[in-house]
Structures are given as structure tokens and as C-alpha cells.
Amino acid sequence: MARKPVKKQLKPLLILDLDETLIHASSTLLRPDFDFQVFHYYVYKRPGLDHFLRACAERFELAIWSSASDDYVAEVVQHIMPPDIPLAFVWGRSRCTLMVAPQIDDFGYYNTDYPSHYEYAKKLRKVRTRGFDLQQVLIVDDTPHKVRNCYGNAIYPTPYLGQLDDEELPILLKYLETLATNENLRSIEKRQWQQRITTSPE
Ligand SMILES: [Mg+2]
């Protein structure tokens, strides 16, 4: 089958994960100041989330892709996304691919004795099929396993577990702003991206 022609993108596409990247949802009450409830979860927005989304929308086309259930994803997006910010897509588990997880032991080493399991992964092929040029796509996910097929496009933030003093989003925004105008976002080394920002002069 002929590949769909790549559409002309006005802005690069920024695909954002939800849980532990933009929000933390807990079935137990961590603090009384949760932001909203979805099903039986208390949801805490990552500090600076509203500003982060608005600022990102100026430079990127935004999309949401989570491996949580589709109805949960739709509910959370209703709560966190300003209605005037258009989204290229909102994808949940049904758009993920069930894959064998790598056998990584508790020390971070590949170990064939370690039990393997299946997990939902995100394959950027599905985004390319939508007509996006993968040189103009970034995907932010706190779980490297889930985006291991997206090497080159992926940025890994530290997981957000509901703490009030979390400062990841302002740093991530600063980093994304340094990337936004590059012609090939895949060719940029993104490991240790936090250090690149926190140690670079203003
Ligand atoms: Mg996550």
C-alpha cells in the first residue's frame, strides 16, 4: 500500500502522556487538595500544568497519548485541556500495541532469568500513518519502555507522584522551547535533557 503523503506541518507535533507525566491519579487521598476526580481516582495536576499546556500550544501542535483506558483518557483530557486548545488526537489504550516488556531486573540490567510480561507500548508508525513527518514529532512519556520504539523522538520526564514541590514542567517547557524550531527533532540527543537546561546559562 502506498504510504500517505506527509502533510505540511505548521508546527511540530508534541505528544504528551498523562499519568505521572502531566497528572498523578491515586485511588487513595494523598492530600485533600486534589484537582478533580475521575471514576474512583483523586487526580493531582503536576505543578505548573496550565501554563505548560498553554505555552506548549503556542509552539507545538498538541496531542495526548496514554496507555490508560480510552474512557479514562477522555475524562482526564476534559478536565485538564483548555477547550480553546485544539488537539491533533486523543489516544488511549486502544491505540497502543501489546508487546513483551524487556526483561530488566531490579538493578536495571537485562536479565533473561527475570520474568517478562506484556505491556502497552506506543508505536509512532501510527502517527506517521496519520500523515505526520516524524522529524517533526516529539513524544513525552515518563515510562521509557512504553516509547522504546520512538527512540529519537522521546523525552523522558521524571515521574510525578503528586509531590507539591515538583518543578519538572517549567524545566521541560524551557527544554522544549529550545527544540521547537529544529528541522529534524529526531537527530537531537535527548538523554540527560534536564542537565542540559539546568546547567545552561540563561
Ligand atoms: Mg505515564
py3Dmol code that shows the C-alpha trace and the ligand (Angstrom):
import py3Dmol

protein = """\
ATOM      1  CA  MET A   1       0.000   0.000   0.000  1.00  0.00           C
ATOM      2  CA  ALA A   2       1.363   3.431  -0.885  1.00  0.00           C
ATOM      3  CA  ARG A   3       2.356   5.477   2.115  1.00  0.00           C
ATOM      4  CA  LYS A   4       0.165   8.515   2.730  1.00  0.00           C
ATOM      5  CA  PRO A   5       1.825  11.753   1.681  1.00  0.00           C
ATOM      6  CA  VAL A   6       3.391  13.639   4.565  1.00  0.00           C
ATOM      7  CA  LYS A   7       1.306  16.683   5.309  1.00  0.00           C
ATOM      8  CA  LYS A   8       2.826  20.092   5.685  1.00  0.00           C
ATOM      9  CA  GLN A   9       3.035  20.773   9.401  1.00  0.00           C
ATOM     10  CA  LEU A  10       2.885  24.364  10.539  1.00  0.00           C
ATOM     11  CA  LYS A  11       4.171  23.448  13.980  1.00  0.00           C
ATOM     12  CA  PRO A  12       5.935  20.330  15.279  1.00  0.00           C
ATOM     13  CA  LEU A  13       3.679  17.768  16.947  1.00  0.00           C
ATOM     14  CA  LEU A  14       4.122  17.301  20.700  1.00  0.00           C
ATOM     15  CA  ILE A  15       2.526  14.102  22.042  1.00  0.00           C
ATOM     16  CA  LEU A  16       2.029  14.079  25.784  1.00  0.00           C
ATOM     17  CA  ASP A  17       1.444  11.171  28.140  1.00  0.00           C
ATOM     18  CA  LEU A  18      -0.959  11.672  31.078  1.00  0.00           C
ATOM     19  CA  ASP A  19      -0.249   9.582  34.185  1.00  0.00           C
ATOM     20  CA  GLU A  20       2.937  10.533  36.039  1.00  0.00           C
ATOM     21  CA  THR A  21       3.802  12.943  33.210  1.00  0.00           C
ATOM     22  CA  LEU A  22       1.041  15.601  33.451  1.00  0.00           C
ATOM     23  CA  ILE A  23      -1.001  14.272  36.369  1.00  0.00           C
ATOM     24  CA  HIS A  24      -0.960  11.776  39.192  1.00  0.00           C
ATOM     25  CA  ALA A  25      -4.128   9.817  39.896  1.00  0.00           C
ATOM     26  CA  SER A  26      -4.470   7.920  43.137  1.00  0.00           C
ATOM     27  CA  SER A  27      -7.227   5.718  44.490  1.00  0.00           C
ATOM     28  CA  THR A  28      -6.326   6.927  47.972  1.00  0.00           C
ATOM     29  CA  LEU A  29      -6.420  10.555  49.057  1.00  0.00           C
ATOM     30  CA  LEU A  30      -2.831  11.846  49.186  1.00  0.00           C
ATOM     31  CA  ARG A  31      -3.848  15.331  50.253  1.00  0.00           C
ATOM     32  CA  PRO A  32      -7.249  16.996  50.445  1.00  0.00           C
ATOM     33  CA  ASP A  33      -6.335  19.473  47.677  1.00  0.00           C
ATOM     34  CA  PHE A  34      -6.832  17.128  44.716  1.00  0.00           C
ATOM     35  CA  ASP A  35      -7.789  18.951  41.498  1.00  0.00           C
ATOM     36  CA  PHE A  36     -10.604  16.714  40.324  1.00  0.00           C
ATOM     37  CA  GLN A  37     -11.909  13.159  40.462  1.00  0.00           C
ATOM     38  CA  VAL A  38     -12.164  10.661  37.622  1.00  0.00           C
ATOM     39  CA  PHE A  39     -14.006   7.463  38.432  1.00  0.00           C
ATOM     40  CA  HIS A  40     -12.650   6.487  41.876  1.00  0.00           C
ATOM     41  CA  TYR A  41      -9.345   8.334  41.434  1.00  0.00           C
ATOM     42  CA  TYR A  42      -8.249  11.569  43.071  1.00  0.00           C
ATOM     43  CA  VAL A  43      -6.287  13.447  40.437  1.00  0.00           C
ATOM     44  CA  TYR A  44      -3.452  15.866  41.166  1.00  0.00           C
ATOM     45  CA  LYS A  45      -2.249  18.101  38.352  1.00  0.00           C
ATOM     46  CA  ARG A  46       1.507  18.428  38.061  1.00  0.00           C
ATOM     47  CA  PRO A  47       2.534  21.878  39.340  1.00  0.00           C
ATOM     48  CA  GLY A  48       2.535  24.437  36.511  1.00  0.00           C
ATOM     49  CA  LEU A  49       0.382  22.274  34.218  1.00  0.00           C
ATOM     50  CA  ASP A  50      -1.998  25.005  32.997  1.00  0.00           C
ATOM     51  CA  HIS A  51       0.814  27.324  31.974  1.00  0.00           C
ATOM     52  CA  PHE A  52       2.787  24.456  30.484  1.00  0.00           C
ATOM     53  CA  LEU A  53      -0.076  23.430  28.178  1.00  0.00           C
ATOM     54  CA  ARG A  54      -0.802  26.990  27.040  1.00  0.00           C
ATOM     55  CA  ALA A  55       2.860  27.772  26.389  1.00  0.00           C
ATOM     56  CA  CYS A  56       3.382  24.481  24.513  1.00  0.00           C
ATOM     57  CA  ALA A  57       0.323  25.150  22.356  1.00  0.00           C
ATOM     58  CA  GLU A  58       1.966  28.340  21.066  1.00  0.00           C
ATOM     59  CA  ARG A  59       4.906  26.418  19.641  1.00  0.00           C
ATOM     60  CA  PHE A  60       3.552  22.936  19.018  1.00  0.00           C
ATOM     61  CA  GLU A  61       0.515  21.145  17.771  1.00  0.00           C
ATOM     62  CA  LEU A  62      -0.547  19.090  20.786  1.00  0.00           C
ATOM     63  CA  ALA A  63      -1.807  15.531  21.130  1.00  0.00           C
ATOM     64  CA  ILE A  64      -2.443  13.206  24.058  1.00  0.00           C
ATOM     65  CA  TRP A  65      -1.456   9.550  24.059  1.00  0.00           C
ATOM     66  CA  SER A  66      -1.828   7.425  27.173  1.00  0.00           C
ATOM     67  CA  SER A  67      -1.861   3.677  27.683  1.00  0.00           C
ATOM     68  CA  ALA A  68      -4.731   4.039  30.177  1.00  0.00           C
ATOM     69  CA  SER A  69      -8.255   3.047  29.175  1.00  0.00           C
ATOM     70  CA  ASP A  70      -9.831   5.187  26.475  1.00  0.00           C
ATOM     71  CA  ASP A  71     -12.697   6.418  28.690  1.00  0.00           C
ATOM     72  CA  TYR A  72     -10.305   7.437  31.492  1.00  0.00           C
ATOM     73  CA  VAL A  73      -8.133   9.317  28.988  1.00  0.00           C
ATOM     74  CA  ALA A  74     -11.146  11.169  27.554  1.00  0.00           C
ATOM     75  CA  GLU A  75     -12.292  12.174  31.064  1.00  0.00           C
ATOM     76  CA  VAL A  76      -8.881  13.417  32.173  1.00  0.00           C
ATOM     77  CA  VAL A  77      -8.418  15.418  28.971  1.00  0.00           C
ATOM     78  CA  GLN A  78     -11.805  17.094  29.563  1.00  0.00           C
ATOM     79  CA  HIS A  79     -10.504  18.278  32.930  1.00  0.00           C
ATOM     80  CA  ILE A  80      -7.005  19.432  32.059  1.00  0.00           C
ATOM     81  CA  MET A  81      -7.137  20.777  28.489  1.00  0.00           C
ATOM     82  CA  PRO A  82      -8.347  24.325  27.959  1.00  0.00           C
ATOM     83  CA  PRO A  83     -11.224  23.964  25.446  1.00  0.00           C
ATOM     84  CA  ASP A  84      -9.709  26.540  23.076  1.00  0.00           C
ATOM     85  CA  ILE A  85      -6.555  24.456  22.510  1.00  0.00           C
ATOM     86  CA  PRO A  86      -7.131  22.052  19.631  1.00  0.00           C
ATOM     87  CA  LEU A  87      -5.673  18.551  19.874  1.00  0.00           C
ATOM     88  CA  ALA A  88      -4.416  16.603  16.883  1.00  0.00           C
ATOM     89  CA  PHE A  89      -5.646  13.406  18.565  1.00  0.00           C
ATOM     90  CA  VAL A  90      -6.518  11.924  21.950  1.00  0.00           C
ATOM     91  CA  TRP A  91      -5.461   8.289  22.059  1.00  0.00           C
ATOM     92  CA  GLY A  92      -5.792   5.723  24.815  1.00  0.00           C
ATOM     93  CA  ARG A  93      -5.013   2.068  25.235  1.00  0.00           C
ATOM     94  CA  SER A  94      -6.852   1.017  22.084  1.00  0.00           C
ATOM     95  CA  ARG A  95      -4.170   2.829  20.037  1.00  0.00           C
ATOM     96  CA  CYS A  96      -1.299   1.147  21.909  1.00  0.00           C
ATOM     97  CA  THR A  97       0.330  -2.138  20.952  1.00  0.00           C
ATOM     98  CA  LEU A  98       0.661  -5.035  23.376  1.00  0.00           C
ATOM     99  CA  MET A  99       4.335  -6.016  23.433  1.00  0.00           C
ATOM    100  CA  VAL A 100       6.599  -8.159  25.569  1.00  0.00           C
ATOM    101  CA  ALA A 101       8.351  -5.890  28.043  1.00  0.00           C
ATOM    102  CA  PRO A 102      12.144  -6.116  28.169  1.00  0.00           C
ATOM    103  CA  GLN A 103      13.481  -8.284  30.960  1.00  0.00           C
ATOM    104  CA  ILE A 104      15.063  -5.668  33.152  1.00  0.00           C
ATOM    105  CA  ASP A 105      15.919  -6.685  36.698  1.00  0.00           C
ATOM    106  CA  ASP A 106      15.716  -4.516  39.811  1.00  0.00           C
ATOM    107  CA  PHE A 107      19.211  -3.210  39.118  1.00  0.00           C
ATOM    108  CA  GLY A 108      18.360  -2.052  35.616  1.00  0.00           C
ATOM    109  CA  TYR A 109      20.187  -4.853  33.808  1.00  0.00           C
ATOM    110  CA  TYR A 110      18.855  -7.043  31.026  1.00  0.00           C
ATOM    111  CA  ASN A 111      18.324 -10.448  32.600  1.00  0.00           C
ATOM    112  CA  THR A 112      16.761 -13.457  30.884  1.00  0.00           C
ATOM    113  CA  ASP A 113      16.027 -15.024  34.310  1.00  0.00           C
ATOM    114  CA  TYR A 114      13.825 -12.100  35.169  1.00  0.00           C
ATOM    115  CA  PRO A 115      10.110 -12.636  34.457  1.00  0.00           C
ATOM    116  CA  SER A 116       8.927 -10.935  31.300  1.00  0.00           C
ATOM    117  CA  HIS A 117       5.461  -9.524  30.954  1.00  0.00           C
ATOM    118  CA  TYR A 118       3.316  -7.791  28.397  1.00  0.00           C
ATOM    119  CA  GLU A 119       2.673  -4.100  28.388  1.00  0.00           C
ATOM    120  CA  TYR A 120       1.116  -1.456  26.183  1.00  0.00           C
ATOM    121  CA  ALA A 121       3.586   0.410  24.007  1.00  0.00           C
ATOM    122  CA  LYS A 122       3.220   3.406  21.693  1.00  0.00           C
ATOM    123  CA  LYS A 123       4.361   2.978  18.127  1.00  0.00           C
ATOM    124  CA  LEU A 124       4.994   6.152  16.180  1.00  0.00           C
ATOM    125  CA  ARG A 125       4.214   4.321  12.966  1.00  0.00           C
ATOM    126  CA  LYS A 126       0.582   5.074  13.836  1.00  0.00           C
ATOM    127  CA  VAL A 127       1.363   8.772  13.986  1.00  0.00           C
ATOM    128  CA  ARG A 128       3.202   8.643  10.670  1.00  0.00           C
ATOM    129  CA  THR A 129       0.194   6.912   9.128  1.00  0.00           C
ATOM    130  CA  ARG A 130      -1.791   9.984  10.144  1.00  0.00           C
ATOM    131  CA  GLY A 131       0.482  11.983   7.845  1.00  0.00           C
ATOM    132  CA  PHE A 132       2.908  13.455  10.374  1.00  0.00           C
ATOM    133  CA  ASP A 133       6.578  13.797   9.496  1.00  0.00           C
ATOM    134  CA  LEU A 134       8.412  12.017  12.326  1.00  0.00           C
ATOM    135  CA  GLN A 135      11.259  14.515  12.080  1.00  0.00           C
ATOM    136  CA  GLN A 136       8.714  16.979  13.450  1.00  0.00           C
ATOM    137  CA  VAL A 137       7.325  14.859  16.264  1.00  0.00           C
ATOM    138  CA  LEU A 138       8.224  14.701  19.965  1.00  0.00           C
ATOM    139  CA  ILE A 139       6.720  12.290  22.474  1.00  0.00           C
ATOM    140  CA  VAL A 140       6.950  12.877  26.220  1.00  0.00           C
ATOM    141  CA  ASP A 141       6.483   9.859  28.479  1.00  0.00           C
ATOM    142  CA  ASP A 142       7.756   9.062  31.971  1.00  0.00           C
ATOM    143  CA  THR A 143       7.998   5.329  31.131  1.00  0.00           C
ATOM    144  CA  PRO A 144      10.811   4.647  28.638  1.00  0.00           C
ATOM    145  CA  HIS A 145       9.512   1.104  27.963  1.00  0.00           C
ATOM    146  CA  LYS A 146       6.297   2.432  26.536  1.00  0.00           C
ATOM    147  CA  VAL A 147       8.026   4.559  23.941  1.00  0.00           C
ATOM    148  CA  ARG A 148      11.034   2.343  23.265  1.00  0.00           C
ATOM    149  CA  ASN A 149      10.112   2.246  19.590  1.00  0.00           C
ATOM    150  CA  CYS A 150      10.171   6.019  19.486  1.00  0.00           C
ATOM    151  CA  TYR A 151      13.895   6.407  20.094  1.00  0.00           C
ATOM    152  CA  GLY A 152      14.985   9.801  18.802  1.00  0.00           C
ATOM    153  CA  ASN A 153      11.555  11.319  19.327  1.00  0.00           C
ATOM    154  CA  ALA A 154      11.186  10.551  23.031  1.00  0.00           C
ATOM    155  CA  ILE A 155      11.782  12.747  26.044  1.00  0.00           C
ATOM    156  CA  TYR A 156      11.542  11.134  29.479  1.00  0.00           C
ATOM    157  CA  PRO A 157      10.474  13.338  32.371  1.00  0.00           C
ATOM    158  CA  THR A 158      10.845  12.135  35.943  1.00  0.00           C
ATOM    159  CA  PRO A 159       7.598  10.520  37.114  1.00  0.00           C
ATOM    160  CA  TYR A 160       5.224  12.779  39.014  1.00  0.00           C
ATOM    161  CA  LEU A 161       3.803  11.130  42.117  1.00  0.00           C
ATOM    162  CA  GLY A 162       1.799  14.037  43.478  1.00  0.00           C
ATOM    163  CA  GLN A 163       4.502  15.981  45.290  1.00  0.00           C
ATOM    164  CA  LEU A 164       3.847  19.723  45.743  1.00  0.00           C
ATOM    165  CA  ASP A 165       7.447  20.814  45.162  1.00  0.00           C
ATOM    166  CA  ASP A 166       7.765  19.176  41.734  1.00  0.00           C
ATOM    167  CA  GLU A 167       9.490  21.523  39.246  1.00  0.00           C
ATOM    168  CA  GLU A 168       9.705  19.360  36.151  1.00  0.00           C
ATOM    169  CA  LEU A 169       7.204  21.121  33.881  1.00  0.00           C
ATOM    170  CA  PRO A 170       8.878  24.570  33.870  1.00  0.00           C
ATOM    171  CA  ILE A 171      12.212  22.884  33.086  1.00  0.00           C
ATOM    172  CA  LEU A 172      10.633  20.708  30.402  1.00  0.00           C
ATOM    173  CA  LEU A 173       8.972  23.746  28.832  1.00  0.00           C
ATOM    174  CA  LYS A 174      12.305  25.527  28.679  1.00  0.00           C
ATOM    175  CA  TYR A 175      13.847  22.496  27.003  1.00  0.00           C
ATOM    176  CA  LEU A 176      11.004  22.119  24.500  1.00  0.00           C
ATOM    177  CA  GLU A 177      11.365  25.777  23.576  1.00  0.00           C
ATOM    178  CA  THR A 178      14.998  25.165  22.647  1.00  0.00           C
ATOM    179  CA  LEU A 179      13.922  22.336  20.330  1.00  0.00           C
ATOM    180  CA  ALA A 180      10.821  23.779  18.686  1.00  0.00           C
ATOM    181  CA  THR A 181      12.439  25.327  15.619  1.00  0.00           C
ATOM    182  CA  ASN A 182      14.788  22.480  14.670  1.00  0.00           C
ATOM    183  CA  GLU A 183      14.236  20.913  11.272  1.00  0.00           C
ATOM    184  CA  ASN A 184      14.925  17.388  12.470  1.00  0.00           C
ATOM    185  CA  LEU A 185      13.866  16.792  16.058  1.00  0.00           C
ATOM    186  CA  ARG A 186      14.899  13.136  15.874  1.00  0.00           C
ATOM    187  CA  SER A 187      18.560  13.875  15.366  1.00  0.00           C
ATOM    188  CA  ILE A 188      18.955  15.769  18.634  1.00  0.00           C
ATOM    189  CA  GLU A 189      20.445  13.883  21.563  1.00  0.00           C
ATOM    190  CA  LYS A 190      17.871  13.981  24.333  1.00  0.00           C
ATOM    191  CA  ARG A 191      19.411  11.882  27.061  1.00  0.00           C
ATOM    192  CA  GLN A 192      20.076  13.820  30.257  1.00  0.00           C
ATOM    193  CA  TRP A 193      17.976  16.659  28.879  1.00  0.00           C
ATOM    194  CA  GLN A 194      17.333  18.045  32.368  1.00  0.00           C
ATOM    195  CA  GLN A 195      21.037  18.710  32.881  1.00  0.00           C
ATOM    196  CA  ARG A 196      21.240  20.498  29.542  1.00  0.00           C
ATOM    197  CA  ILE A 197      18.695  23.010  30.781  1.00  0.00           C
ATOM    198  CA  THR A 198      19.553  23.338  34.448  1.00  0.00           C
ATOM    199  CA  THR A 199      23.264  23.827  33.779  1.00  0.00           C
ATOM    200  CA  SER A 200      22.979  26.075  30.718  1.00  0.00           C
ATOM    201  CA  PRO A 201      23.298  29.841  31.232  1.00  0.00           C
ATOM    202  CA  GLU A 202      20.113  31.921  30.913  1.00  0.00           C
TER     203      GLU A 202
END
"""
ligand_1 = """\
1
MG
Mg 2.971 7.707 32.305
"""
view = py3Dmol.view(width=600, height=400)
view.addModel(protein, "pdb")
view.setStyle({"model": 0}, {"cartoon": {"style": "trace"}})
view.addModel(ligand_1, "xyz")
view.setStyle({"model": 1}, {"stick": {}})
view.zoomTo()
view.show()
